[in-house]
Amino acid sequence: MLKLVIGNKNYSSWSMRPWVLLKQAEIPFEEIKVRFDAFTPDSSFKKTVNALTPTGKVPVLIDGDLVVWDTLAIAEYVAEQFADKHLWPRDKATRARARSLCAEMHAGFTGLRSHCPMNIEARLPEVGALIWRDQPTVRSDVARLVAMWDELLKAHGGPMLFGDFSVADAYFAPICTRLTSYALPLPPAIADYVARVQALPGVKAWIDGALAEQDFLDFEEPYRLKR
């Protein structure tokens, strides 16, 4: 059975992506959670993960003797190993587009990712309002998401970005939680997509797990030092 090494569900957006992909596709796997105690070289987290991968980061997929790290590499491996699940769109051109968008997410949206870190259990509309007012990179990132998602939903008819659930929806699932946590303004059609993503069984299972953790880490929440 596959093993997936992840970090805290409330905070680890990169861990969320392959976990949701596997869960939503009903691919059996064993979850191994390594708690974020710190990210210093002598932390328990770093010592544990460094023993698995040279990057010292989660997620990590283990398939027998094979170790795959990096979220996008894991998604590609899973899609290849379970081709019958059609985790990428079937059409070649559409599949290339989906891969391009995942790569864009992988390397981009740094304003949104840095100013609105994932925090599933939190509801921070006041923080979000200040970020929206003061951070033009966040506004431009959200504008790009809105344009991208609107185009895809219209082109493929929903309910997901490419019609059926795909790697792309798993990739943007953590962004959906950020948009919700910080109450960033969205057009109705995009807000509906965000709600549909968070209602997917695989995403809901991750969110439920995050809410159950009750593991407040002050170094992950410099904007909120108490609950």
N, C-alpha and C positions, 0 to 999 in steps of 0.2 A: 504494500500500500504506500502511496505517496505520503510524505511528511512535509508539512509547511511550517517553517519557523517564523514567528511573527513577534512584534512588540505589543505594547499596550493598545487595546482596541480603541480606547477613547482618543488616542493621540496619533497612532501610526497610520498615516494615510497610505504610505507605500505598501504596508502589510495588507491593508484593506483590499486593495485591487485584486491580487491573485486569490485571496481567500473568498471574496465575493464571486469571482469567476468560477472557481471550483464548486462552491456551494450552490450557486444558481444553476450550474450545468449538471448538478447531481453526480459529481465525480467524487468517489470516496477518498478521504485523506485524513491523516492524523495531524491535529493541531499541536504545535509545541510553542508555548508562549514564553518569551524571555522578558521579564519585567524591566522597564526602563528605571534603573536606579541612578544612573548618570551616564555620561558619554565619554568620560575620561579613560585613558588607557588602563588604569587599574580598577575600573568599575567591574562589577560582576557581569553586567550586560556585555561590555566589550570583550572581556575574557572569554565568555561563552560563545559569542558570535565569531570572534576572531579564530576560534578553533574550527569553525565550519567554512569560513570564506575569507579571502584576503582583504575584502573591503571592510569587514567588521560591521556590516549593516544588514538589517532585515528589509524585506523578506528573503528567505532562503528555501528553495525547494529541494528535497532529497528524494531521489528515486533509486533505491538500491545503493549502488556504489557511486552513482552520479549525483553531483551537487550543482544546482543551477542557482545563480544569484542574479539580481537585478530584475525589477518587476516586469519590464518588457520582455526580457529573455525568458522569464518564467511563463508569461502569457503565450509566447510563441511556441515554447516546448509543449505546453498543455494542449494548445490547439492542434499541434502536429500529432501528438500521441493519441488524442481523442478526436480524430477527424470527423467521426460520425456525429459529433455534437455541433458541428458547423459554427464554431465560435467566432470565426471571421465571416463576413458576407460571402456568398457563393460566387457572385459575379467578380471577374478579375479586376475590372476598373474600380468597382465599388470597394472591393477588398483593399486595393491600393490606397484609396481615399481614407478608409478607416484606419489603416496603418499610419498614414500621414498625420491624422488627427491625434492618434495616440502618441506619436513621436513629438508632436507639438506640445501636448500636455506634459510629456516626460521632461522636456527641456525648457518649456516656457511657463507663462503665467506666474512669473516670479513675484510680481507685486501682490497678487492675491494670496499666493502661498506664504509669503513672508509676513504680510500684515494681518492675515486671517488664518492662523494655524488651525488645524483641525482640532476640535474640542466638542465631541458629539453631545456630551451631557449638558453642556452650557447653553444658555440662551442669553446672548449679549447684544441686544438691539442698541443700547446706548453706545457701546464700544463700536459697533458697526456703523452707527450714524457719524461718529467722529472720524472713523477711517474713511468713510465715503466722502466726507467733506474735505479731508486733508490730504488724501492720497490719490493723486491722478492716475498712478499706475494701476490701482485697484479698479478705478472706474473704467479704464481702457481695457483691462483684462475681462471685466464683466461684459463690456460692450462686445468684445470679440466672441465670448461664449454665447451671448444672445444671438448674434448674427449667425454663428456656426450652427447652433442647435436649431434655430428657426428654419434655416435653409434645409437642413437634413430632415427635420420632421415633416416639412412640407413636401420634400422630394420623395420620401419613402413612406409617408402616410402614418408614421408612428406605429405602435405606441413608444418604441424605442428609437434611437437615432437612425438606425438602418432597418427599421421595421421590427424584426425580431431582436431579442437580446443578443449582444455581441461583446467582444472584448472592449469595444469603445465605451459601452455603457458602464462596464466595470471600472474602466479607467477614469471616468468622470464622476463616479459615485462619491468619492471623498469630497469633490468640489461641491456636489449637491448638499452635503452636510455642512460645509462651510457657509454656503449661501443661506442656509436655514439658521445656523447658530448665530450669525451676525446680522440676520434680517436685512440683507442687501436687496435693494429694489430690483424687481424683475417684471417684465410684461406677463400678463396672465397665462399665455400659452407656454412660456418657459417655466413659470412657477408650477404649472400643471405637470410638465415633464419632470421637474425636480421631485414633486410629490410621487409620481409614478415610480421613479427610480427607488425612492426610499421605501416604497411599499413592496418592492420585489422581495420574495421570500429570502433570497440570499443576502440582500442588503439589510432587511429587517433583522435577520438573525445576527448580523454583525453589530447593528445598532443596539439590539437587546443585550448583547454581550458587553458592549461598551458601557451601557447604563448600569449593568450589574457589577462592574469592576469596583466602583467607589474608591478609586486610587488616585487621589489628588497629588500631582507632582508640581511643586511650585516653580521648578526650573522650566517646565513646559508652559507655564501660564504667568509670564511676567506682568501681564495686563490685569491679572486677578489673583491676588494673594490669599484670598479666603473664599469659602463658599457661602 
